[in-house]
Amino acid sequence: MVAALGALDKKIYVVPSLDLIVVRHGKAAKEGGLAGSSFDQTLWKRLMAAVQ
């Protein structure tokens, strides 16, 4: 996985092993620090459930 993390919770994730690109461009999550937010936790939890 390769990630690009930008200001205001903007993100790009590229996961070649899953042929997946995720782009997040919207309002910043209310919680979280510079790189982490509830978006990340929810995204990866659902993604891993779908892949299994």
Stockholm file with secondary structure:
# STOCKHOLM 1.0

chainA/1-52         MVAALGALDKKIYVVPSLDLIVVRHGKAAKEGGLAGSSFDQTLWKRLMAAVQ
#=GR chainA/1-52 SS CEEEECGGGCEEEEEGGGTEEEEECSSCCSSCCSSCCHHHHHHHHHHHHHHC
#=GC SS_cons        CEEEECGGGCEEEEEGGGTEEEEECSSCCSSCCSSCCHHHHHHHHHHHHHHC
//
